[in-house]
């Protein structure tokens, strides 16, 4: 029973860490988006779009691991 509890606690800690990391990446993307809108930087826009696909994949992977 203790092993099961430890496994659940370990999985919970991993999920919390992954959610925190994803949140940090989303905040960074939003900050970059504001800069992009203010400066009309097309190269930055392309980078943001490419990074968005990675964020989506990470979020889907996280969702599927629950």
PyMOL Python script that loads the backbone (N, CA, C, O; Angstrom):
from pymol import cmd

cmd.read_pdbstr("""\
ATOM      1  N   UNK A   1       0.815  -1.201   0.000  1.00  0.00           N
ATOM      2  CA  UNK A   1       0.000   0.000   0.000  1.00  0.00           C
ATOM      3  C   UNK A   1       0.859   1.266   0.000  1.00  0.00           C
ATOM      4  O   UNK A   1       0.569   2.234  -0.703  1.00  0.00           O
ATOM      5  N   UNK A   2       1.918   1.232   0.803  1.00  0.00           N
ATOM      6  CA  UNK A   2       2.815   2.383   0.868  1.00  0.00           C
ATOM      7  C   UNK A   2       3.459   2.662  -0.488  1.00  0.00           C
ATOM      8  O   UNK A   2       3.648   3.821  -0.858  1.00  0.00           O
ATOM      9  N   UNK A   3       3.793   1.612  -1.226  1.00  0.00           N
ATOM     10  CA  UNK A   3       4.386   1.787  -2.553  1.00  0.00           C
ATOM     11  C   UNK A   3       3.407   2.484  -3.494  1.00  0.00           C
ATOM     12  O   UNK A   3       3.803   3.324  -4.302  1.00  0.00           O
ATOM     13  N   UNK A   4       2.132   2.130  -3.383  1.00  0.00           N
ATOM     14  CA  UNK A   4       1.111   2.760  -4.222  1.00  0.00           C
ATOM     15  C   UNK A   4       0.981   4.239  -3.904  1.00  0.00           C
ATOM     16  O   UNK A   4       0.867   5.071  -4.803  1.00  0.00           O
ATOM     17  N   UNK A   5       0.999   4.556  -2.624  1.00  0.00           N
ATOM     18  CA  UNK A   5       0.908   5.959  -2.206  1.00  0.00           C
ATOM     19  C   UNK A   5       2.117   6.734  -2.700  1.00  0.00           C
ATOM     20  O   UNK A   5       1.979   7.851  -3.197  1.00  0.00           O
ATOM     21  N   UNK A   6       3.310   6.145  -2.565  1.00  0.00           N
ATOM     22  CA  UNK A   6       4.523   6.808  -3.037  1.00  0.00           C
ATOM     23  C   UNK A   6       4.480   7.029  -4.544  1.00  0.00           C
ATOM     24  O   UNK A   6       4.921   8.067  -5.038  1.00  0.00           O
ATOM     25  N   UNK A   7       3.956   6.061  -5.264  1.00  0.00           N
ATOM     26  CA  UNK A   7       3.853   6.182  -6.717  1.00  0.00           C
ATOM     27  C   UNK A   7       2.898   7.309  -7.101  1.00  0.00           C
ATOM     28  O   UNK A   7       3.180   8.081  -8.018  1.00  0.00           O
ATOM     29  N   UNK A   8       1.776   7.399  -6.405  1.00  0.00           N
ATOM     30  CA  UNK A   8       0.806   8.464  -6.660  1.00  0.00           C
ATOM     31  C   UNK A   8       1.417   9.825  -6.330  1.00  0.00           C
ATOM     32  O   UNK A   8       1.248  10.785  -7.082  1.00  0.00           O
ATOM     33  N   UNK A   9       2.119   9.903  -5.216  1.00  0.00           N
ATOM     34  CA  UNK A   9       2.753  11.166  -4.835  1.00  0.00           C
ATOM     35  C   UNK A   9       3.826  11.575  -5.843  1.00  0.00           C
ATOM     36  O   UNK A   9       3.970  12.756  -6.162  1.00  0.00           O
ATOM     37  N   UNK A  10       4.569  10.601  -6.338  1.00  0.00           N
ATOM     38  CA  UNK A  10       5.606  10.884  -7.333  1.00  0.00           C
ATOM     39  C   UNK A  10       4.962  11.386  -8.626  1.00  0.00           C
ATOM     40  O   UNK A  10       5.436  12.356  -9.218  1.00  0.00           O
ATOM     41  N   UNK A  11       3.895  10.737  -9.064  1.00  0.00           N
ATOM     42  CA  UNK A  11       3.196  11.150 -10.287  1.00  0.00           C
ATOM     43  C   UNK A  11       2.611  12.543 -10.117  1.00  0.00           C
ATOM     44  O   UNK A  11       2.663  13.362 -11.035  1.00  0.00           O
ATOM     45  N   UNK A  12       2.052  12.809  -8.934  1.00  0.00           N
ATOM     46  CA  UNK A  12       1.491  14.129  -8.659  1.00  0.00           C
ATOM     47  C   UNK A  12       2.571  15.200  -8.741  1.00  0.00           C
ATOM     48  O   UNK A  12       2.355  16.254  -9.338  1.00  0.00           O
ATOM     49  N   UNK A  13       3.717  14.941  -8.153  1.00  0.00           N
ATOM     50  CA  UNK A  13       4.824  15.896  -8.190  1.00  0.00           C
ATOM     51  C   UNK A  13       5.294  16.132  -9.624  1.00  0.00           C
ATOM     52  O   UNK A  13       5.601  17.264  -9.999  1.00  0.00           O
ATOM     53  N   UNK A  14       5.350  15.071 -10.424  1.00  0.00           N
ATOM     54  CA  UNK A  14       5.752  15.209 -11.824  1.00  0.00           C
ATOM     55  C   UNK A  14       4.746  16.056 -12.601  1.00  0.00           C
ATOM     56  O   UNK A  14       5.129  16.902 -13.409  1.00  0.00           O
ATOM     57  N   UNK A  15       3.458  15.823 -12.350  1.00  0.00           N
ATOM     58  CA  UNK A  15       2.420  16.603 -13.031  1.00  0.00           C
ATOM     59  C   UNK A  15       2.470  18.070 -12.614  1.00  0.00           C
ATOM     60  O   UNK A  15       2.342  18.962 -13.454  1.00  0.00           O
ATOM     61  N   UNK A  16       2.654  18.318 -11.330  1.00  0.00           N
ATOM     62  CA  UNK A  16       2.743  19.703 -10.864  1.00  0.00           C
ATOM     63  C   UNK A  16       3.925  20.417 -11.503  1.00  0.00           C
ATOM     64  O   UNK A  16       3.809  21.575 -11.902  1.00  0.00           O
ATOM     65  N   UNK A  17       5.044  19.743 -11.600  1.00  0.00           N
ATOM     66  CA  UNK A  17       6.225  20.324 -12.218  1.00  0.00           C
ATOM     67  C   UNK A  17       5.982  20.604 -13.701  1.00  0.00           C
ATOM     68  O   UNK A  17       6.335  21.668 -14.210  1.00  0.00           O
ATOM     69  N   UNK A  18       5.379  19.638 -14.378  1.00  0.00           N
ATOM     70  CA  UNK A  18       5.108  19.807 -15.810  1.00  0.00           C
ATOM     71  C   UNK A  18       4.125  20.942 -16.062  1.00  0.00           C
ATOM     72  O   UNK A  18       4.281  21.696 -17.022  1.00  0.00           O
ATOM     73  N   UNK A  19       3.119  21.069 -15.213  1.00  0.00           N
ATOM     74  CA  UNK A  19       2.145  22.156 -15.360  1.00  0.00           C
ATOM     75  C   UNK A  19       2.822  23.499 -15.112  1.00  0.00           C
ATOM     76  O   UNK A  19       2.569  24.470 -15.824  1.00  0.00           O
ATOM     77  N   UNK A  20       3.678  23.547 -14.106  1.00  0.00           N
ATOM     78  CA  UNK A  20       4.419  24.785 -13.834  1.00  0.00           C
ATOM     79  C   UNK A  20       5.315  25.182 -14.995  1.00  0.00           C
ATOM     80  O   UNK A  20       5.371  26.352 -15.375  1.00  0.00           O
ATOM     81  N   UNK A  21       6.011  24.208 -15.555  1.00  0.00           N
ATOM     82  CA  UNK A  21       6.878  24.476 -16.708  1.00  0.00           C
ATOM     83  C   UNK A  21       6.063  24.963 -17.908  1.00  0.00           C
ATOM     84  O   UNK A  21       6.454  25.908 -18.593  1.00  0.00           O
ATOM     85  N   UNK A  22       4.936  24.311 -18.150  1.00  0.00           N
ATOM     86  CA  UNK A  22       4.076  24.707 -19.265  1.00  0.00           C
ATOM     87  C   UNK A  22       3.552  26.122 -19.051  1.00  0.00           C
ATOM     88  O   UNK A  22       3.509  26.925 -19.983  1.00  0.00           O
ATOM     89  N   UNK A  23       3.155  26.419 -17.823  1.00  0.00           N
ATOM     90  CA  UNK A  23       2.674  27.768 -17.512  1.00  0.00           C
ATOM     91  C   UNK A  23       3.741  28.829 -17.754  1.00  0.00           C
ATOM     92  O   UNK A  23       3.448  29.904 -18.277  1.00  0.00           O
ATOM     93  N   UNK A  24       4.965  28.526 -17.374  1.00  0.00           N
ATOM     94  CA  UNK A  24       6.078  29.458 -17.597  1.00  0.00           C
ATOM     95  C   UNK A  24       6.292  29.694 -19.085  1.00  0.00           C
ATOM     96  O   UNK A  24       6.524  30.823 -19.517  1.00  0.00           O
ATOM     97  N   UNK A  25       6.213  28.622 -19.861  1.00  0.00           N
ATOM     98  CA  UNK A  25       6.388  28.752 -21.317  1.00  0.00           C
ATOM     99  C   UNK A  25       5.251  29.551 -21.944  1.00  0.00           C
ATOM    100  O   UNK A  25       5.477  30.316 -22.882  1.00  0.00           O
ATOM    101  N   UNK A  26       4.037  29.382 -21.441  1.00  0.00           N
ATOM    102  CA  UNK A  26       2.887  30.132 -21.956  1.00  0.00           C
ATOM    103  C   UNK A  26       3.048  31.617 -21.632  1.00  0.00           C
ATOM    104  O   UNK A  26       2.797  32.469 -22.484  1.00  0.00           O
ATOM    105  N   UNK A  27       3.459  31.922 -20.427  1.00  0.00           N
ATOM    106  CA  UNK A  27       3.681  33.326 -20.042  1.00  0.00           C
ATOM    107  C   UNK A  27       4.727  33.960 -20.946  1.00  0.00           C
ATOM    108  O   UNK A  27       4.557  35.091 -21.403  1.00  0.00           O
ATOM    109  N   UNK A  28       5.802  33.237 -21.201  1.00  0.00           N
ATOM    110  CA  UNK A  28       6.854  33.759 -22.084  1.00  0.00           C
ATOM    111  C   UNK A  28       6.295  34.006 -23.487  1.00  0.00           C
ATOM    112  O   UNK A  28       6.592  35.030 -24.103  1.00  0.00           O
ATOM    113  N   UNK A  29       5.496  33.081 -23.986  1.00  0.00           N
ATOM    114  CA  UNK A  29       4.903  33.242 -25.319  1.00  0.00           C
ATOM    115  C   UNK A  29       3.982  34.463 -25.361  1.00  0.00           C
ATOM    116  O   UNK A  29       3.967  35.195 -26.350  1.00  0.00           O
ATOM    117  N   UNK A  30       3.230  34.679 -24.309  1.00  0.00           N
ATOM    118  CA  UNK A  30       2.348  35.854 -24.255  1.00  0.00           C
ATOM    119  C   UNK A  30       3.154  37.149 -24.230  1.00  0.00           C
ATOM    120  O   UNK A  30       2.792  38.126 -24.886  1.00  0.00           O
ATOM    121  N   UNK A  31       4.240  37.153 -23.473  1.00  0.00           N
ATOM    122  CA  UNK A  31       5.102  38.336 -23.434  1.00  0.00           C
ATOM    123  C   UNK A  31       5.700  38.608 -24.814  1.00  0.00           C
ATOM    124  O   UNK A  31       5.758  39.753 -25.261  1.00  0.00           O
ATOM    125  N   UNK A  32       6.145  37.540 -25.482  1.00  0.00           N
ATOM    126  CA  UNK A  32       6.700  37.694 -26.822  1.00  0.00           C
ATOM    127  C   UNK A  32       5.624  38.190 -27.795  1.00  0.00           C
ATOM    128  O   UNK A  32       5.916  38.981 -28.692  1.00  0.00           O
ATOM    129  N   UNK A  33       4.411  37.738 -27.622  1.00  0.00           N
ATOM    130  CA  UNK A  33       3.314  38.163 -28.490  1.00  0.00           C
ATOM    131  C   UNK A  33       3.035  39.660 -28.360  1.00  0.00           C
ATOM    132  O   UNK A  33       2.782  40.343 -29.352  1.00  0.00           O
ATOM    133  N   UNK A  34       3.085  40.153 -27.135  1.00  0.00           N
ATOM    134  CA  UNK A  34       2.869  41.587 -26.917  1.00  0.00           C
ATOM    135  C   UNK A  34       3.978  42.389 -27.597  1.00  0.00           C
ATOM    136  O   UNK A  34       3.711  43.398 -28.250  1.00  0.00           O
ATOM    137  N   UNK A  35       5.216  41.937 -27.440  1.00  0.00           N
ATOM    138  CA  UNK A  35       6.345  42.607 -28.104  1.00  0.00           C
ATOM    139  C   UNK A  35       6.139  42.589 -29.610  1.00  0.00           C
ATOM    140  O   UNK A  35       6.336  43.597 -30.288  1.00  0.00           O
ATOM    141  N   UNK A  36       5.746  41.448 -30.117  1.00  0.00           N
ATOM    142  CA  UNK A  36       5.530  41.291 -31.553  1.00  0.00           C
ATOM    143  C   UNK A  36       4.463  42.263 -32.063  1.00  0.00           C
ATOM    144  O   UNK A  36       4.633  42.895 -33.106  1.00  0.00           O
ATOM    145  N   UNK A  37       3.374  42.373 -31.321  1.00  0.00           N
ATOM    146  CA  UNK A  37       2.293  43.276 -31.725  1.00  0.00           C
ATOM    147  C   UNK A  37       2.743  44.737 -31.686  1.00  0.00           C
ATOM    148  O   UNK A  37       2.363  45.533 -32.544  1.00  0.00           O
ATOM    149  N   UNK A  38       3.544  45.078 -30.696  1.00  0.00           N
ATOM    150  CA  UNK A  38       4.013  46.456 -30.570  1.00  0.00           C
ATOM    151  C   UNK A  38       5.023  46.823 -31.648  1.00  0.00           C
ATOM    152  O   UNK A  38       5.041  47.960 -32.119  1.00  0.00           O
ATOM    153  N   UNK A  39       5.862  45.873 -32.040  1.00  0.00           N
ATOM    154  CA  UNK A  39       6.961  46.172 -32.965  1.00  0.00           C
ATOM    155  C   UNK A  39       6.699  45.722 -34.396  1.00  0.00           C
ATOM    156  O   UNK A  39       7.474  46.035 -35.301  1.00  0.00           O
ATOM    157  N   UNK A  40       5.606  44.988 -34.602  1.00  0.00           N
ATOM    158  CA  UNK A  40       5.264  44.457 -35.935  1.00  0.00           C
ATOM    159  C   UNK A  40       6.406  43.596 -36.493  1.00  0.00           C
ATOM    160  O   UNK A  40       6.738  43.667 -37.676  1.00  0.00           O
ATOM    161  N   UNK A  41       6.983  42.800 -35.625  1.00  0.00           N
ATOM    162  CA  UNK A  41       8.138  41.961 -35.968  1.00  0.00           C
ATOM    163  C   UNK A  41       7.660  40.636 -36.563  1.00  0.00           C
ATOM    164  O   UNK A  41       7.195  39.756 -35.839  1.00  0.00           O
ATOM    165  N   UNK A  42       7.777  40.503 -37.876  1.00  0.00           N
ATOM    166  CA  UNK A  42       7.296  39.298 -38.557  1.00  0.00           C
ATOM    167  C   UNK A  42       8.135  38.071 -38.240  1.00  0.00           C
ATOM    168  O   UNK A  42       7.603  36.964 -38.163  1.00  0.00           O
ATOM    169  N   UNK A  43       9.429  38.249 -38.056  1.00  0.00           N
ATOM    170  CA  UNK A  43      10.290  37.112 -37.703  1.00  0.00           C
ATOM    171  C   UNK A  43       9.911  36.576 -36.323  1.00  0.00           C
ATOM    172  O   UNK A  43       9.862  35.364 -36.114  1.00  0.00           O
ATOM    173  N   UNK A  44       9.648  37.467 -35.400  1.00  0.00           N
ATOM    174  CA  UNK A  44       9.224  37.053 -34.064  1.00  0.00           C
ATOM    175  C   UNK A  44       7.862  36.367 -34.138  1.00  0.00           C
ATOM    176  O   UNK A  44       7.620  35.389 -33.432  1.00  0.00           O
ATOM    177  N   UNK A  45       6.988  36.870 -34.978  1.00  0.00           N
ATOM    178  CA  UNK A  45       5.674  36.236 -35.149  1.00  0.00           C
ATOM    179  C   UNK A  45       5.826  34.795 -35.618  1.00  0.00           C
ATOM    180  O   UNK A  45       5.133  33.903 -35.129  1.00  0.00           O
ATOM    181  N   UNK A  46       6.719  34.570 -36.552  1.00  0.00           N
ATOM    182  CA  UNK A  46       6.962  33.210 -37.049  1.00  0.00           C
ATOM    183  C   UNK A  46       7.497  32.313 -35.937  1.00  0.00           C
ATOM    184  O   UNK A  46       7.121  31.145 -35.844  1.00  0.00           O
ATOM    185  N   UNK A  47       8.373  32.855 -35.095  1.00  0.00           N
ATOM    186  CA  UNK A  47       8.907  32.079 -33.972  1.00  0.00           C
ATOM    187  C   UNK A  47       7.807  31.731 -32.969  1.00  0.00           C
ATOM    188  O   UNK A  47       7.763  30.621 -32.438  1.00  0.00           O
ATOM    189  N   UNK A  48       6.932  32.682 -32.723  1.00  0.00           N
ATOM    190  CA  UNK A  48       5.835  32.462 -31.782  1.00  0.00           C
ATOM    191  C   UNK A  48       4.904  31.372 -32.299  1.00  0.00           C
ATOM    192  O   UNK A  48       4.467  30.506 -31.541  1.00  0.00           O
ATOM    193  N   UNK A  49       4.609  31.421 -33.578  1.00  0.00           N
ATOM    194  CA  UNK A  49       3.727  30.415 -34.189  1.00  0.00           C
ATOM    195  C   UNK A  49       4.353  29.027 -34.100  1.00  0.00           C
ATOM    196  O   UNK A  49       3.673  28.055 -33.772  1.00  0.00           O
ATOM    197  N   UNK A  50       5.633  28.939 -34.389  1.00  0.00           N
ATOM    198  CA  UNK A  50       6.325  27.650 -34.304  1.00  0.00           C
ATOM    199  C   UNK A  50       6.341  27.135 -32.864  1.00  0.00           C
ATOM    200  O   UNK A  50       6.119  25.948 -32.625  1.00  0.00           O
ATOM    201  N   UNK A  51       6.598  28.015 -31.922  1.00  0.00           N
ATOM    202  CA  UNK A  51       6.635  27.620 -30.511  1.00  0.00           C
ATOM    203  C   UNK A  51       5.246  27.220 -30.016  1.00  0.00           C
ATOM    204  O   UNK A  51       5.118  26.388 -29.117  1.00  0.00           O
ATOM    205  N   UNK A  52       4.207  27.814 -30.606  1.00  0.00           N
ATOM    206  CA  UNK A  52       2.842  27.477 -30.198  1.00  0.00           C
ATOM    207  C   UNK A  52       2.528  26.011 -30.468  1.00  0.00           C
ATOM    208  O   UNK A  52       1.853  25.358 -29.672  1.00  0.00           O
ATOM    209  N   UNK A  53       3.015  25.500 -31.582  1.00  0.00           N
ATOM    210  CA  UNK A  53       2.789  24.085 -31.890  1.00  0.00           C
ATOM    211  C   UNK A  53       3.442  23.199 -30.820  1.00  0.00           C
ATOM    212  O   UNK A  53       2.881  22.177 -30.427  1.00  0.00           O
ATOM    213  N   UNK A  54       4.612  23.593 -30.362  1.00  0.00           N
ATOM    214  CA  UNK A  54       5.286  22.837 -29.309  1.00  0.00           C
ATOM    215  C   UNK A  54       4.511  22.910 -27.996  1.00  0.00           C
ATOM    216  O   UNK A  54       4.405  21.919 -27.273  1.00  0.00           O
ATOM    217  N   UNK A  55       3.970  24.096 -27.691  1.00  0.00           N
ATOM    218  CA  UNK A  55       3.166  24.239 -26.480  1.00  0.00           C
ATOM    219  C   UNK A  55       1.919  23.361 -26.542  1.00  0.00           C
ATOM    220  O   UNK A  55       1.547  22.720 -25.559  1.00  0.00           O
ATOM    221  N   UNK A  56       1.287  23.343 -27.701  1.00  0.00           N
ATOM    222  CA  UNK A  56       0.098  22.514 -27.877  1.00  0.00           C
ATOM    223  C   UNK A  56       0.429  21.043 -27.695  1.00  0.00           C
ATOM    224  O   UNK A  56      -0.303  20.315 -27.024  1.00  0.00           O
ATOM    225  N   UNK A  57       1.529  20.607 -28.290  1.00  0.00           N
ATOM    226  CA  UNK A  57       1.947  19.215 -28.136  1.00  0.00           C
ATOM    227  C   UNK A  57       2.251  18.882 -26.683  1.00  0.00           C
ATOM    228  O   UNK A  57       1.892  17.808 -26.202  1.00  0.00           O
ATOM    229  N   UNK A  58       2.907  19.792 -25.988  1.00  0.00           N
ATOM    230  CA  UNK A  58       3.212  19.568 -24.581  1.00  0.00           C
ATOM    231  C   UNK A  58       1.942  19.476 -23.755  1.00  0.00           C
ATOM    232  O   UNK A  58       1.823  18.613 -22.884  1.00  0.00           O
ATOM    233  N   UNK A  59       0.991  20.365 -24.026  1.00  0.00           N
ATOM    234  CA  UNK A  59      -0.257  20.343 -23.285  1.00  0.00           C
ATOM    235  C   UNK A  59      -1.045  19.064 -23.556  1.00  0.00           C
ATOM    236  O   UNK A  59      -1.628  18.486 -22.638  1.00  0.00           O
ATOM    237  N   UNK A  60      -1.065  18.620 -24.816  1.00  0.00           N
ATOM    238  CA  UNK A  60      -1.759  17.386 -25.150  1.00  0.00           C
ATOM    239  C   UNK A  60      -1.097  16.182 -24.488  1.00  0.00           C
ATOM    240  O   UNK A  60      -1.777  15.284 -23.992  1.00  0.00           O
ATOM    241  N   UNK A  61       0.226  16.172 -24.485  1.00  0.00           N
ATOM    242  CA  UNK A  61       0.955  15.080 -23.845  1.00  0.00           C
ATOM    243  C   UNK A  61       0.645  15.062 -22.343  1.00  0.00           C
ATOM    244  O   UNK A  61       0.435  13.997 -21.762  1.00  0.00           O
ATOM    245  N   UNK A  62       0.620  16.218 -21.735  1.00  0.00           N
ATOM    246  CA  UNK A  62       0.317  16.321 -20.318  1.00  0.00           C
ATOM    247  C   UNK A  62      -1.111  15.838 -20.051  1.00  0.00           C
ATOM    248  O   UNK A  62      -1.357  15.106 -19.092  1.00  0.00           O
ATOM    249  N   UNK A  63      -2.033  16.246 -20.892  1.00  0.00           N
ATOM    250  CA  UNK A  63      -3.429  15.841 -20.745  1.00  0.00           C
ATOM    251  C   UNK A  63      -3.590  14.326 -20.883  1.00  0.00           C
ATOM    252  O   UNK A  63      -4.373  13.712 -20.160  1.00  0.00           O
ATOM    253  N   UNK A  64      -2.854  13.737 -21.804  1.00  0.00           N
ATOM    254  CA  UNK A  64      -2.950  12.295 -22.028  1.00  0.00           C
ATOM    255  C   UNK A  64      -2.283  11.479 -20.927  1.00  0.00           C
ATOM    256  O   UNK A  64      -2.563  10.290 -20.771  1.00  0.00           O
ATOM    257  N   UNK A  65      -1.403  12.119 -20.166  1.00  0.00           N
ATOM    258  CA  UNK A  65      -0.691  11.386 -19.110  1.00  0.00           C
ATOM    259  C   UNK A  65      -1.463  11.332 -17.815  1.00  0.00           C
ATOM    260  O   UNK A  65      -1.058  10.653 -16.871  1.00  0.00           O
ATOM    261  N   UNK A  66      -2.577  12.048 -17.764  1.00  0.00           N
ATOM    262  CA  UNK A  66      -3.384  12.076 -16.529  1.00  0.00           C
ATOM    263  C   UNK A  66      -4.294  10.887 -16.478  1.00  0.00           C
ATOM    264  O   UNK A  66      -5.051  10.730 -15.520  1.00  0.00           O
TER     265      UNK A  66
END
""", "prot")
cmd.dss("prot")
cmd.show_as("cartoon", "prot")
cmd.util.cbc("prot")
cmd.orient("prot")
